[in-house]
C-alpha cells in the first residue's frame, strides 16, 4: 500500500450551519493519504509519474473556498471525489477538521476513505 500524504494542510473556508459561520471563514485542517496507482514513479523518479503535492494542495483549497458547505463531512467527500477522479489515485483517506470550535477540543471533524470502483 504505497501512498503520499499531506498533513495539516490549512484552508480558510466558509463552513457550518450557524449564521455566524456563513459570514466568517474558519480554518479547516486536512490530513490526506493518497494511494499511488502508478508504480512507474519508483523507476522513473519523475513527478510526472506520480501525484504532485502542490497540485493536490491547490485543488483542496479551490474546493474548500469554492462554495459554502454546511457540513465538514460533505466537504471531505467532495475533496475525496476530486482526488480520485483528477489525480488518478487508487484510494484516498481524507480527514477534515474545524479548529477551535469546541472549547473542550482542539479540533472536530471527520475521516473518510474512498476507493476507485
KOLGU-4560 file (N, C-alpha, C; in nm, 3 decimals, padded with zeros to 5 digits):
<recs>
<n_xx: 00.085 n_yy: -00.118 n_zz: 00.000 ca_xx: 00.000 ca_yy: 00.000 ca_zz: 00.000 c_xx: 00.089 c_yy: 00.124 c_zz: 00.000 mol: A seq: 1 type: UNK>
<n_xx: 00.121 n_yy: 00.175 n_zz: -00.116 ca_xx: 00.205 ca_yy: 00.293 ca_zz: -00.131 c_xx: 00.116 c_yy: 00.416 c_zz: -00.135 mol: A seq: 2 type: UNK>
<n_xx: 00.160 n_yy: 00.522 n_zz: -00.067 ca_xx: 00.077 ca_yy: 00.643 ca_zz: -00.061 c_xx: 00.164 c_yy: 00.765 c_zz: -00.040 mol: A seq: 3 type: UNK>
<n_xx: 00.114 n_yy: 00.877 n_zz: -00.088 ca_xx: 00.171 ca_yy: 01.006 ca_zz: -00.050 c_xx: 00.080 c_yy: 01.061 c_zz: 00.058 mol: A seq: 4 type: UNK>
<n_xx: 00.130 n_yy: 01.157 n_zz: 00.134 ca_xx: 00.045 ca_yy: 01.218 ca_zz: 00.235 c_xx: 00.073 c_yy: 01.367 c_zz: 00.247 mol: A seq: 5 type: UNK>
<n_xx: -00.029 n_yy: 01.439 n_zz: 00.289 ca_xx: -00.020 ca_yy: 01.580 ca_zz: 00.325 c_xx: -00.082 c_yy: 01.590 c_zz: 00.464 mol: A seq: 6 type: UNK>
<n_xx: -00.012 n_yy: 01.652 n_zz: 00.557 ca_xx: -00.060 ca_yy: 01.665 ca_zz: 00.694 c_xx: -00.081 c_yy: 01.812 c_zz: 00.729 mol: A seq: 7 type: UNK>
<n_xx: -00.190 n_yy: 01.836 n_zz: 00.796 ca_xx: -00.224 ca_yy: 01.969 ca_zz: 00.848 c_xx: -00.221 c_yy: 02.077 c_zz: 00.740 mol: A seq: 8 type: UNK>
<n_xx: -00.279 n_yy: 02.044 n_zz: 00.625 ca_xx: -00.299 ca_yy: 02.141 ca_zz: 00.519 c_xx: -00.413 c_yy: 02.232 c_zz: 00.563 mol: A seq: 9 type: UNK>
<n_xx: -00.386 n_yy: 02.358 n_zz: 00.580 ca_xx: -00.487 ca_yy: 02.450 ca_zz: 00.635 c_xx: -00.544 c_yy: 02.542 c_zz: 00.527 mol: A seq: 10 type: UNK>
<n_xx: -00.678 n_yy: 02.551 n_zz: 00.530 ca_xx: -00.750 ca_yy: 02.633 ca_zz: 00.433 c_xx: -00.860 c_yy: 02.708 c_zz: 00.509 mol: A seq: 11 type: UNK>
<n_xx: -00.872 n_yy: 02.837 n_zz: 00.483 ca_xx: -00.983 ca_yy: 02.915 ca_zz: 00.540 c_xx: -01.101 c_yy: 02.904 c_zz: 00.446 mol: A seq: 12 type: UNK>
<n_xx: -01.217 n_yy: 02.869 n_zz: 00.504 ca_xx: -01.336 ca_yy: 02.845 ca_zz: 00.422 c_xx: -01.462 c_yy: 02.880 c_zz: 00.500 mol: A seq: 13 type: UNK>
<n_xx: -01.568 n_yy: 02.907 n_zz: 00.426 ca_xx: -01.699 ca_yy: 02.927 ca_zz: 00.487 c_xx: -01.763 c_yy: 02.790 c_zz: 00.504 mol: A seq: 14 type: UNK>
<n_xx: -01.784 n_yy: 02.752 n_zz: 00.629 ca_xx: -01.839 ca_yy: 02.619 ca_zz: 00.658 c_xx: -01.915 c_yy: 02.622 c_zz: 00.789 mol: A seq: 15 type: UNK>
<n_xx: -02.029 n_yy: 02.557 n_zz: 00.789 ca_xx: -02.106 ca_yy: 02.547 ca_zz: 00.912 c_xx: -02.252 c_yy: 02.579 c_zz: 00.892 mol: A seq: 16 type: UNK>
<n_xx: -02.332 n_yy: 02.540 n_zz: 00.991 ca_xx: -02.477 ca_yy: 02.557 ca_zz: 00.983 c_xx: -02.526 c_yy: 02.682 c_zz: 01.054 mol: A seq: 17 type: UNK>
<n_xx: -02.443 n_yy: 02.744 n_zz: 01.136 ca_xx: -02.485 ca_yy: 02.862 ca_zz: 01.212 c_xx: -02.467 c_yy: 02.989 c_zz: 01.128 mol: A seq: 18 type: UNK>
<n_xx: -02.550 n_yy: 03.087 n_zz: 01.157 ca_xx: -02.548 ca_yy: 03.213 ca_zz: 01.081 c_xx: -02.409 c_yy: 03.276 c_zz: 01.081 mol: A seq: 19 type: UNK>
<n_xx: -02.344 n_yy: 03.278 n_zz: 01.196 ca_xx: -02.210 ca_yy: 03.340 ca_zz: 01.204 c_xx: -02.108 c_yy: 03.267 c_zz: 01.116 mol: A seq: 20 type: UNK>
<n_xx: -02.130 n_yy: 03.136 n_zz: 01.092 ca_xx: -02.038 ca_yy: 03.058 ca_zz: 01.011 c_xx: -02.055 c_yy: 03.085 c_zz: 00.862 mol: A seq: 21 type: UNK>
<n_xx: -02.164 n_yy: 03.147 n_zz: 00.826 ca_xx: -02.187 ca_yy: 03.182 ca_zz: 00.686 c_xx: -02.116 c_yy: 03.311 c_zz: 00.647 mol: A seq: 22 type: UNK>
<n_xx: -02.075 n_yy: 03.388 n_zz: 00.748 ca_xx: -02.013 ca_yy: 03.518 ca_zz: 00.721 c_xx: -01.863 c_yy: 03.521 c_zz: 00.749 mol: A seq: 23 type: UNK>
<n_xx: -01.817 n_yy: 03.440 n_zz: 00.844 ca_xx: -01.676 ca_yy: 03.444 ca_zz: 00.884 c_xx: -01.607 c_yy: 03.313 c_zz: 00.849 mol: A seq: 24 type: UNK>
<n_xx: -01.502 n_yy: 03.319 n_zz: 00.770 ca_xx: -01.429 ca_yy: 03.197 ca_zz: 00.736 c_xx: -01.369 c_yy: 03.132 c_zz: 00.861 mol: A seq: 25 type: UNK>
<n_xx: -01.360 n_yy: 03.000 n_zz: 00.856 ca_xx: -01.297 ca_yy: 02.922 ca_zz: 00.961 c_xx: -01.182 c_yy: 02.843 c_zz: 00.900 mol: A seq: 26 type: UNK>
<n_xx: -01.085 n_yy: 02.813 n_zz: 00.981 ca_xx: -00.972 ca_yy: 02.733 ca_zz: 00.932 c_xx: -01.007 c_yy: 02.586 c_zz: 00.940 mol: A seq: 27 type: UNK>
<n_xx: -00.990 n_yy: 02.519 n_zz: 00.827 ca_xx: -01.009 ca_yy: 02.375 ca_zz: 00.817 c_xx: -00.871 c_yy: 02.312 c_zz: 00.800 mol: A seq: 28 type: UNK>
<n_xx: -00.844 n_yy: 02.209 n_zz: 00.877 ca_xx: -00.719 ca_yy: 02.135 ca_zz: 00.866 c_xx: -00.747 c_yy: 02.001 c_zz: 00.796 mol: A seq: 29 type: UNK>
<n_xx: -00.671 n_yy: 01.974 n_zz: 00.692 ca_xx: -00.686 ca_yy: 01.849 ca_zz: 00.617 c_xx: -00.563 c_yy: 01.761 c_zz: 00.638 mol: A seq: 30 type: UNK>
<n_xx: -00.588 n_yy: 01.633 n_zz: 00.658 ca_xx: -00.485 ca_yy: 01.531 ca_zz: 00.651 c_xx: -00.527 c_yy: 01.438 c_zz: 00.538 mol: A seq: 31 type: UNK>
<n_xx: -00.438 n_yy: 01.416 n_zz: 00.444 ca_xx: -00.470 ca_yy: 01.335 ca_zz: 00.328 c_xx: -00.369 c_yy: 01.221 c_zz: 00.313 mol: A seq: 32 type: UNK>
<n_xx: -00.419 n_yy: 01.105 n_zz: 00.280 ca_xx: -00.336 ca_yy: 00.993 ca_zz: 00.235 c_xx: -00.392 c_yy: 00.951 c_zz: 00.100 mol: A seq: 33 type: UNK>
<n_xx: -00.303 n_yy: 00.942 n_zz: 00.001 ca_xx: -00.347 ca_yy: 00.918 ca_zz: -00.136 c_xx: -00.271 c_yy: 00.800 c_zz: -00.193 mol: A seq: 34 type: UNK>
<n_xx: -00.345 n_yy: 00.697 n_zz: -00.228 ca_xx: -00.284 ca_yy: 00.575 ca_zz: -00.280 c_xx: -00.225 c_yy: 00.596 c_zz: -00.418 mol: A seq: 35 type: UNK>
<n_xx: -00.101 n_yy: 00.556 n_zz: -00.434 ca_xx: -00.031 ca_yy: 00.570 ca_zz: -00.562 c_xx: -00.071 c_yy: 00.454 c_zz: -00.654 mol: A seq: 36 type: UNK>
<n_xx: -00.137 n_yy: 00.487 n_zz: -00.762 ca_xx: -00.184 ca_yy: 00.385 ca_zz: -00.856 c_xx: -00.077 c_yy: 00.350 c_zz: -00.959 mol: A seq: 37 type: UNK>
<n_xx: 00.007 n_yy: 00.446 n_zz: -00.991 ca_xx: 00.108 ca_yy: 00.429 ca_zz: -01.096 c_xx: 00.244 c_yy: 00.399 c_zz: -01.032 mol: A seq: 38 type: UNK>
<n_xx: 00.288 n_yy: 00.277 n_zz: -01.037 ca_xx: 00.414 ca_yy: 00.237 ca_zz: -00.976 c_xx: 00.536 c_yy: 00.283 c_zz: -01.058 mol: A seq: 39 type: UNK>
<n_xx: 00.512 n_yy: 00.341 n_zz: -01.174 ca_xx: 00.623 ca_yy: 00.384 ca_zz: -01.260 c_xx: 00.714 c_yy: 00.485 c_zz: -01.190 mol: A seq: 40 type: UNK>
<n_xx: 00.662 n_yy: 00.563 n_zz: -01.100 ca_xx: 00.742 ca_yy: 00.665 ca_zz: -01.031 c_xx: 00.861 c_yy: 00.604 c_zz: -00.959 mol: A seq: 41 type: UNK>
<n_xx: 00.849 n_yy: 00.481 n_zz: -00.913 ca_xx: 00.957 ca_yy: 00.418 ca_zz: -00.838 c_xx: 01.075 c_yy: 00.380 c_zz: -00.926 mol: A seq: 42 type: UNK>
<n_xx: 01.051 n_yy: 00.376 n_zz: -01.055 ca_xx: 01.159 ca_yy: 00.351 ca_zz: -01.151 c_xx: 01.207 c_yy: 00.479 c_zz: -01.218 mol: A seq: 43 type: UNK>
<n_xx: 01.114 n_yy: 00.568 n_zz: -01.248 ca_xx: 01.148 ca_yy: 00.687 ca_zz: -01.327 c_xx: 01.203 c_yy: 00.803 c_zz: -01.243 mol: A seq: 44 type: UNK>
<n_xx: 01.159 n_yy: 00.813 n_zz: -01.117 ca_xx: 01.199 ca_yy: 00.925 ca_zz: -01.030 c_xx: 01.152 c_yy: 01.059 c_zz: -01.088 mol: A seq: 45 type: UNK>
<n_xx: 01.036 n_yy: 01.056 n_zz: -01.157 ca_xx: 00.982 ca_yy: 01.177 ca_zz: -01.218 c_xx: 00.846 c_yy: 01.209 c_zz: -01.157 mol: A seq: 46 type: UNK>
<n_xx: 00.825 n_yy: 01.335 n_zz: -01.124 ca_xx: 00.697 ca_yy: 01.377 ca_zz: -01.066 c_xx: 00.582 c_yy: 01.355 c_zz: -01.165 mol: A seq: 47 type: UNK>
<n_xx: 00.612 n_yy: 01.356 n_zz: -01.293 ca_xx: 00.508 ca_yy: 01.333 ca_zz: -01.394 c_xx: 00.445 c_yy: 01.195 c_zz: -01.380 mol: A seq: 48 type: UNK>
<n_xx: 00.516 n_yy: 01.103 n_zz: -01.318 ca_xx: 00.464 ca_yy: 00.967 ca_zz: -01.298 c_xx: 00.399 c_yy: 00.949 c_zz: -01.161 mol: A seq: 49 type: UNK>
<n_xx: 00.385 n_yy: 01.056 n_zz: -01.087 ca_xx: 00.326 ca_yy: 01.046 ca_zz: -00.953 c_xx: 00.224 c_yy: 01.158 c_zz: -00.933 mol: A seq: 50 type: UNK>
<n_xx: 00.182 n_yy: 01.174 n_zz: -00.812 ca_xx: 00.085 ca_yy: 01.277 ca_zz: -00.777 c_xx: 00.161 c_yy: 01.396 c_zz: -00.718 mol: A seq: 51 type: UNK>
<n_xx: 00.138 n_yy: 01.513 n_zz: -00.773 ca_xx: 00.209 ca_yy: 01.634 ca_zz: -00.734 c_xx: 00.143 c_yy: 01.693 c_zz: -00.609 mol: A seq: 52 type: UNK>
<n_xx: 00.216 n_yy: 01.699 n_zz: -00.498 ca_xx: 00.163 ca_yy: 01.750 ca_zz: -00.371 c_xx: 00.107 c_yy: 01.892 c_zz: -00.385 mol: A seq: 53 type: UNK>
<n_xx: 00.180 n_yy: 01.976 n_zz: -00.455 ca_xx: 00.139 ca_yy: 02.116 ca_zz: -00.468 c_xx: 00.006 c_yy: 02.127 c_zz: -00.543 mol: A seq: 54 type: UNK>
<n_xx: -00.011 n_yy: 02.045 n_zz: -00.646 ca_xx: -00.137 ca_yy: 02.048 ca_zz: -00.721 c_xx: -00.253 c_yy: 01.996 c_zz: -00.636 mol: A seq: 55 type: UNK>
<n_xx: -00.227 n_yy: 01.894 n_zz: -00.555 ca_xx: -00.331 ca_yy: 01.844 ca_zz: -00.465 c_xx: -00.370 c_yy: 01.954 c_zz: -00.365 mol: A seq: 56 type: UNK>
<n_xx: -00.272 n_yy: 02.017 n_zz: -00.305 ca_xx: -00.299 ca_yy: 02.123 ca_zz: -00.206 c_xx: -00.380 c_yy: 02.236 c_zz: -00.269 mol: A seq: 57 type: UNK>
<n_xx: -00.344 n_yy: 02.277 n_zz: -00.388 ca_xx: -00.417 ca_yy: 02.384 ca_zz: -00.457 c_xx: -00.561 c_yy: 02.342 c_zz: -00.487 mol: A seq: 58 type: UNK>
<n_xx: -00.579 n_yy: 02.218 n_zz: -00.528 ca_xx: -00.715 ca_yy: 02.170 ca_zz: -00.560 c_xx: -00.801 c_yy: 02.161 c_zz: -00.435 mol: A seq: 59 type: UNK>
<n_xx: -00.745 n_yy: 02.116 n_zz: -00.324 ca_xx: -00.820 ca_yy: 02.110 ca_zz: -00.198 c_xx: -00.864 c_yy: 02.251 c_zz: -00.158 mol: A seq: 60 type: UNK>
<n_xx: -00.774 n_yy: 02.348 n_zz: -00.168 ca_xx: -00.809 ca_yy: 02.486 ca_zz: -00.134 c_xx: -00.918 c_yy: 02.539 c_zz: -00.226 mol: A seq: 61 type: UNK>
<n_xx: -00.908 n_yy: 02.509 n_zz: -00.353 ca_xx: -01.009 ca_yy: 02.554 ca_zz: -00.450 c_xx: -01.147 c_yy: 02.497 c_zz: -00.415 mol: A seq: 62 type: UNK>
<n_xx: -01.153 n_yy: 02.371 n_zz: -00.380 ca_xx: -01.281 ca_yy: 02.309 ca_zz: -00.343 c_xx: -01.336 c_yy: 02.373 c_zz: -00.217 mol: A seq: 63 type: UNK>
<n_xx: -01.252 n_yy: 02.387 n_zz: -00.115 ca_xx: -01.297 ca_yy: 02.440 ca_zz: 00.014 c_xx: -01.345 c_yy: 02.584 c_zz: 00.003 mol: A seq: 64 type: UNK>
<n_xx: -01.280 n_yy: 02.662 n_zz: -00.081 ca_xx: -01.315 ca_yy: 02.804 ca_zz: -00.095 c_xx: -01.421 c_yy: 02.828 c_zz: -00.202 mol: A seq: 65 type: UNK>
<n_xx: -01.455 n_yy: 02.725 n_zz: -00.277 ca_xx: -01.544 ca_yy: 02.740 ca_zz: -00.392 c_xx: -01.690 c_yy: 02.763 c_zz: -00.360 mol: A seq: 66 type: UNK>
<n_xx: -01.733 n_yy: 02.724 n_zz: -00.240 ca_xx: -01.873 ca_yy: 02.741 ca_zz: -00.201 c_xx: -01.885 c_yy: 02.723 c_zz: -00.050 mol: A seq: 67 type: UNK>
<n_xx: -01.998 n_yy: 02.758 n_zz: 00.002 ca_xx: -02.024 ca_yy: 02.733 ca_zz: 00.144 c_xx: -02.069 c_yy: 02.589 c_zz: 00.162 mol: A seq: 68 type: UNK>
<n_xx: -02.010 n_yy: 02.520 n_zz: 00.257 ca_xx: -02.051 ca_yy: 02.385 ca_zz: 00.295 c_xx: -02.114 c_yy: 02.391 c_zz: 00.433 mol: A seq: 69 type: UNK>
<n_xx: -02.226 n_yy: 02.324 n_zz: 00.449 ca_xx: -02.286 ca_yy: 02.314 ca_zz: 00.582 c_xx: -02.206 c_yy: 02.220 c_zz: 00.671 mol: A seq: 70 type: UNK>
<n_xx: -02.163 n_yy: 02.109 n_zz: 00.615 ca_xx: -02.101 ca_yy: 02.003 ca_zz: 00.694 c_xx: -01.960 c_yy: 01.970 c_zz: 00.647 mol: A seq: 71 type: UNK>
<n_xx: -01.872 n_yy: 01.945 n_zz: 00.742 ca_xx: -01.736 ca_yy: 01.903 ca_zz: 00.712 c_xx: -01.738 c_yy: 01.770 c_zz: 00.636 mol: A seq: 72 type: UNK>
<n_xx: -01.835 n_yy: 01.685 n_zz: 00.667 ca_xx: -01.846 ca_yy: 01.555 ca_zz: 00.601 c_xx: -01.863 c_yy: 01.571 c_zz: 00.449 mol: A seq: 73 type: UNK>
<n_xx: -01.945 n_yy: 01.667 n_zz: 00.409 ca_xx: -01.969 ca_yy: 01.689 ca_zz: 00.266 c_xx: -01.845 c_yy: 01.748 c_zz: 00.199 mol: A seq: 74 type: UNK>
<n_xx: -01.779 n_yy: 01.839 n_zz: 00.266 ca_xx: -01.654 ca_yy: 01.894 ca_zz: 00.213 c_xx: -01.551 c_yy: 01.783 c_zz: 00.193 mol: A seq: 75 type: UNK>
<n_xx: -01.534 n_yy: 01.697 n_zz: 00.292 ca_xx: -01.439 ca_yy: 01.587 ca_zz: 00.281 c_xx: -01.474 c_yy: 01.495 c_zz: 00.164 mol: A seq: 76 type: UNK>
<n_xx: -01.602 n_yy: 01.469 n_zz: 00.145 ca_xx: -01.646 ca_yy: 01.383 ca_zz: 00.035 c_xx: -01.614 c_yy: 01.446 c_zz: -00.101 mol: A seq: 77 type: UNK>
<n_xx: -01.634 n_yy: 01.577 n_zz: -00.114 ca_xx: -01.600 ca_yy: 01.646 ca_zz: -00.239 c_xx: -01.450 c_yy: 01.639 c_zz: -00.266 mol: A seq: 78 type: UNK>
<n_xx: -01.370 n_yy: 01.659 n_zz: -00.163 ca_xx: -01.225 ca_yy: 01.651 ca_zz: -00.178 c_xx: -01.184 c_yy: 01.510 c_zz: -00.222 mol: A seq: 79 type: UNK>
<n_xx: -01.238 n_yy: 01.409 n_zz: -00.156 ca_xx: -01.205 ca_yy: 01.270 ca_zz: -00.191 c_xx: -01.241 c_yy: 01.238 c_zz: -00.336 mol: A seq: 80 type: UNK>
<n_xx: -01.360 n_yy: 01.279 n_zz: -00.379 ca_xx: -01.403 ca_yy: 01.253 ca_zz: -00.516 c_xx: -01.310 c_yy: 01.319 c_zz: -00.617 mol: A seq: 81 type: UNK>
<n_xx: -01.271 n_yy: 01.442 n_zz: -00.590 ca_xx: -01.181 ca_yy: 01.513 ca_zz: -00.683 c_xx: -01.045 c_yy: 01.445 c_zz: -00.691 mol: A seq: 82 type: UNK>
<n_xx: -00.992 n_yy: 01.402 n_zz: -00.580 ca_xx: -00.861 ca_yy: 01.338 ca_zz: -00.580 c_xx: -00.866 c_yy: 01.207 c_zz: -00.658 mol: A seq: 83 type: UNK>
<n_xx: -00.970 n_yy: 01.129 n_zz: -00.638 ca_xx: -00.982 ca_yy: 01.003 ca_zz: -00.712 c_xx: -00.995 c_yy: 01.027 c_zz: -00.862 mol: A seq: 84 type: UNK>
<n_xx: -01.075 n_yy: 01.124 n_zz: -00.899 ca_xx: -01.103 ca_yy: 01.148 ca_zz: -01.041 c_xx: -00.990 c_yy: 01.224 c_zz: -01.111 mol: A seq: 85 type: UNK>
<n_xx: -00.940 n_yy: 01.327 n_zz: -01.047 ca_xx: -00.848 ca_yy: 01.418 ca_zz: -01.115 c_xx: -00.701 c_yy: 01.379 c_zz: -01.104 mol: A seq: 86 type: UNK>
<n_xx: -00.667 n_yy: 01.301 n_zz: -01.001 ca_xx: -00.527 ca_yy: 01.265 ca_zz: -00.980 c_xx: -00.501 c_yy: 01.116 c_zz: -00.999 mol: A seq: 87 type: UNK>
<n_xx: -00.602 n_yy: 01.044 n_zz: -01.045 ca_xx: -00.590 ca_yy: 00.902 ca_zz: -01.074 c_xx: -00.534 c_yy: 00.824 c_zz: -00.955 mol: A seq: 88 type: UNK>
<n_xx: -00.583 n_yy: 00.858 n_zz: -00.836 ca_xx: -00.541 ca_yy: 00.788 ca_zz: -00.715 c_xx: -00.612 c_yy: 00.654 c_zz: -00.706 mol: A seq: 89 type: UNK>
<n_xx: -00.546 n_yy: 00.556 n_zz: -00.646 ca_xx: -00.607 ca_yy: 00.425 ca_zz: -00.625 c_xx: -00.711 c_yy: 00.430 c_zz: -00.513 mol: A seq: 90 type: UNK>
<n_xx: -00.682 n_yy: 00.510 n_zz: -00.412 ca_xx: -00.770 ca_yy: 00.528 ca_zz: -00.297 c_xx: -00.730 c_yy: 00.658 c_zz: -00.228 mol: A seq: 91 type: UNK>
<n_xx: -00.816 n_yy: 00.704 n_zz: -00.140 ca_xx: -00.785 ca_yy: 00.827 ca_zz: -00.066 c_xx: -00.849 c_yy: 00.821 c_zz: 00.072 mol: A seq: 92 type: UNK>
<n_xx: -00.777 n_yy: 00.874 n_zz: 00.167 ca_xx: -00.828 ca_yy: 00.891 ca_zz: 00.302 c_xx: -00.819 c_yy: 01.040 c_zz: 00.333 mol: A seq: 93 type: UNK>
<n_xx: -00.933 n_yy: 01.101 n_zz: 00.366 ca_xx: -00.939 ca_yy: 01.245 ca_zz: 00.392 c_xx: -00.989 c_yy: 01.267 c_zz: 00.533 mol: A seq: 94 type: UNK>
<n_xx: -00.912 n_yy: 01.339 n_zz: 00.611 ca_xx: -00.957 ca_yy: 01.389 ca_zz: 00.741 c_xx: -00.970 c_yy: 01.540 c_zz: 00.728 mol: A seq: 95 type: UNK>
<n_xx: -01.086 n_yy: 01.591 n_zz: 00.767 ca_xx: -01.109 ca_yy: 01.736 ca_zz: 00.762 c_xx: -01.161 c_yy: 01.777 c_zz: 00.899 mol: A seq: 96 type: UNK>
<n_xx: -01.100 n_yy: 01.881 n_zz: 00.957 ca_xx: -01.137 ca_yy: 01.922 ca_zz: 01.092 c_xx: -01.146 c_yy: 02.073 c_zz: 01.103 mol: A seq: 97 type: UNK>
<n_xx: -01.247 n_yy: 02.117 n_zz: 01.177 ca_xx: -01.259 ca_yy: 02.258 ca_zz: 01.213 c_xx: -01.177 c_yy: 02.277 c_zz: 01.340 mol: A seq: 98 type: UNK>
<n_xx: -01.103 n_yy: 02.385 n_zz: 01.345 ca_xx: -01.015 ca_yy: 02.411 ca_zz: 01.458 c_xx: -01.082 c_yy: 02.504 c_zz: 01.559 mol: A seq: 99 type: UNK>
<n_xx: -01.074 n_yy: 02.468 n_zz: 01.686 ca_xx: -01.117 ca_yy: 02.557 ca_zz: 01.793 c_xx: -01.265 c_yy: 02.586 c_zz: 01.802 mol: A seq: 100 type: UNK>
<n_xx: -01.350 n_yy: 02.499 n_zz: 01.749 ca_xx: -01.495 ca_yy: 02.525 ca_zz: 01.757 c_xx: -01.554 c_yy: 02.487 c_zz: 01.892 mol: A seq: 101 type: UNK>
<n_xx: -01.496 n_yy: 02.387 n_zz: 01.953 ca_xx: -01.539 ca_yy: 02.347 ca_zz: 02.087 c_xx: -01.426 c_yy: 02.380 c_zz: 02.184 mol: A seq: 102 type: UNK>
<n_xx: -01.462 n_yy: 02.443 n_zz: 02.292 ca_xx: -01.362 ca_yy: 02.480 ca_zz: 02.392 c_xx: -01.291 c_yy: 02.355 c_zz: 02.446 mol: A seq: 103 type: UNK>
<n_xx: -01.363 n_yy: 02.246 n_zz: 02.453 ca_xx: -01.310 ca_yy: 02.123 ca_zz: 02.510 c_xx: -01.223 c_yy: 02.042 c_zz: 02.413 mol: A seq: 104 type: UNK>
<n_xx: -01.223 n_yy: 02.078 n_zz: 02.286 ca_xx: -01.149 ca_yy: 02.001 ca_zz: 02.186 c_xx: -01.072 c_yy: 02.095 c_zz: 02.094 mol: A seq: 105 type: UNK>
<n_xx: -00.952 n_yy: 02.054 n_zz: 02.058 ca_xx: -00.871 ca_yy: 02.135 ca_zz: 01.966 c_xx: -00.923 c_yy: 02.134 c_zz: 01.825 mol: A seq: 106 type: UNK>
<n_xx: -00.983 n_yy: 02.022 n_zz: 01.786 ca_xx: -01.038 ca_yy: 02.011 ca_zz: 01.652 c_xx: -01.152 c_yy: 01.910 c_zz: 01.653 mol: A seq: 107 type: UNK>
<n_xx: -01.247 n_yy: 01.932 n_zz: 01.565 ca_xx: -01.358 ca_yy: 01.837 ca_zz: 01.545 c_xx: -01.374 c_yy: 01.817 c_zz: 01.396 mol: A seq: 108 type: UNK>
<n_xx: -01.403 n_yy: 01.693 n_zz: 01.356 ca_xx: -01.414 ca_yy: 01.670 ca_zz: 01.213 c_xx: -01.450 c_yy: 01.528 c_zz: 01.179 mol: A seq: 109 type: UNK>
<n_xx: -01.405 n_yy: 01.486 n_zz: 01.063 ca_xx: -01.443 ca_yy: 01.357 ca_zz: 01.008 c_xx: -01.325 c_yy: 01.298 c_zz: 00.931 mol: A seq: 110 type: UNK>
<n_xx: -01.322 n_yy: 01.166 n_zz: 00.925 ca_xx: -01.227 ca_yy: 01.095 ca_zz: 00.839 c_xx: -01.308 c_yy: 01.001 c_zz: 00.751 mol: A seq: 111 type: UNK>
<n_xx: -01.283 n_yy: 01.010 n_zz: 00.621 ca_xx: -01.350 ca_yy: 00.921 ca_zz: 00.526 c_xx: -01.246 c_yy: 00.853 c_zz: 00.438 mol: A seq: 112 type: UNK>
<n_xx: -01.280 n_yy: 00.738 n_zz: 00.386 ca_xx: -01.195 ca_yy: 00.666 ca_zz: 00.291 c_xx: -01.278 c_yy: 00.631 c_zz: 00.170 mol: A seq: 113 type: UNK>
<n_xx: -01.219 n_yy: 00.649 n_zz: 00.053 ca_xx: -01.286 ca_yy: 00.616 ca_zz: -00.073 c_xx: -01.188 c_yy: 00.541 c_zz: -00.163 mol: A seq: 114 type: UNK>
<n_xx: -01.240 n_yy: 00.452 n_zz: -00.243 ca_xx: -01.161 ca_yy: 00.376 ca_zz: -00.340 c_xx: -01.223 c_yy: 00.391 c_zz: -00.478 mol: A seq: 115 type: UNK>
<n_xx: -01.140 n_yy: 00.374 n_zz: -00.578 ca_xx: -01.193 ca_yy: 00.371 ca_zz: -00.714 c_xx: -01.280 c_yy: 00.247 c_zz: -00.729 mol: A seq: 116 type: UNK>
<n_xx: -01.389 n_yy: 00.260 n_zz: -00.799 ca_xx: -01.475 ca_yy: 00.141 ca_zz: -00.818 c_xx: -01.405 c_yy: 00.032 c_zz: -00.899 mol: A seq: 117 type: UNK>
</recs>
